[in-house]
Amino acid sequence: MPTFPKHLRGDGPHNPFPGVRVLERRLGREIPDQLGSNEGLDMPHRALREHFGDAMAEHVYSYGDAEALGIRQRLAEQKGIALDAMLVDAGADSLIALALRATVVFGDCVVATAGTYPTFGYFARGQGCRLVEVAYDEGPGRLAPDLDALARAAHDHQARLVYLANPDNPSGHLHDDDAILSLRAALPDDCWLLLDEAYHDFREDADGEFGRRVLPGVIRLRTLSKAHGLAGLRVGYAIAEPETLDVMMKVRIHYAVSTLTQAAAEVVLDAPQESDAHVRAVRERRERLSEHFRALGADVLPSATNFVGLRLPSAELAERVHREMLEAGKLIARPADPALGHVLRVTAVENALAPGQLAILEAAFGR
């Protein structure tokens, strides 16, 4: 199985400020008087209280729980994931950066699909990694990360990590569980698989056994931004072997998830029926959007996410539609990578289904 960079093996760095919540758990008792944490505990926050109310203001004084135990406990109960196999951080983007810090060093090779979620490449290049990208597997009714090509590139370039979004962004394609296991088996022994599952909740089998499984040599990433509607608060979690998470904790920004964010996430997780209803509604809108565009003759890509991908005849047409939509004050997504310049992405929100809302895009399929 993959190893960690030399500077993180063994004892390695330790969080110098675990925070009062972690210290209380270690001591087995509360610490009622915080006299040395140098927080602004005496700030009256009159303006904040007047604008947002006392309940919100009470969550801004102190640093957050560095271990986010309340969130992990709720996820463990609801998802069936082992408590010690989860690490909470400031959204899936932050977790991508954290996974890279924990597994690769300057000059290492990492592999991804050209045109997939670009934040991975952004962080990988920023860390000084050599990014090797392979083309999508594209054909009628299919735009999918090419797992065989990813594995070959990992061997050819002695990669330390392979990134895969599953379901994919921006295509929406979902590789099944056996394909993921086969990819892990096909990678070099010392190569990590970073499995970005930001859209996992929108899979029809999201609650299945595979979703809670801890996979050796794999770091799985999830978010509360999509199904739980908390994108503005930045909170997500990684699933991996406890030993892997221990190393990630060594290089993590320990208070990245604020007290307010944790409190809000716990409230939302305590009302799972609302998130479940939201996911069902998104799936239904996704199918309505897909059927609508198929009826217009569009090339609609299969999706297991909260969006619909449309493959246009040319990148020039896609650019024109995207520009005209933006000029009309309507933002849809067009991947920046030239390889996917002919793809447009529409989120399955209720507003997208309003009559006339997508008229410019609809007209494109008659051009």
VENGI-V620839 format. One record per backbone hydrogen bond with DSSP energy under -1.0 kcal/mol. CO is the residue of the C=O (numbers start at 1). NH is the residue of the N-H. Records with the same first field share a line. If there is no record, write none. Layout:
BEGIN
CO=NH / NH
END
This chain:
BEGIN
5=8
6=9
19=23
20=24
21=25
22=26
23=27
24=28 / 29
39=41
40=43
45=49
46=50
47=51
48=52
49=53
53=57
54=58
56=59
57=60
65=68
68=72
69=73
70=74
71=75
72=76
73=77
74=78
75=79
76=80
82=85
83=86
85=240
87=238
89=91 / 236
91=95
92=96
93=97
94=98
95=99
96=100
97=101
98=102
99=103
100=104
105=108
108=130
109=160
110=132
111=163
112=134
113=116
117=120
118=122
119=123
120=124
121=125
122=126
123=127
124=129
125=128
128=107
130=110
132=112
134=114
137=144
139=142
142=139
144=137
145=147
146=150
147=151
148=152
149=153
150=154
151=155
152=156
153=157
154=159
160=192
161=111
162=194
164=196
168=172
172=304
173=168
176=180
177=181
178=182
179=183
180=184
181=185
182=186
183=187
188=191
192=162
193=219
194=164
195=221
196=166
197=200
199=202
200=203
203=206
205=208
209=212
210=213
215=218
217=193
219=195
220=239
221=197
222=237
224=230
230=233
235=224
236=89
237=222
238=87
239=220
241=244 / 245
242=246
243=247
244=248
245=249
253=256
258=262
259=263
260=264
261=265
262=266
263=267
264=268
265=269
266=270
268=271
271=274 / 275
272=276
273=277
274=278
275=279
276=280
277=281
278=282
279=283
280=284
281=285
282=286
283=287
284=288
285=289
286=290
287=291
288=292
289=293
290=294
291=295
293=298
294=297
298=300
299=311
306=348
308=346
309=301
310=344
314=318
315=319
316=320
317=321
318=322
319=323
320=324
321=325
322=326
323=327
324=328
325=330
326=329
333=345
337=340
338=341
340=343
342=312
344=310
345=333
346=308
347=349
349=352
350=353
351=354
354=357
356=359
358=362
359=363
362=365
363=366
364=367
END
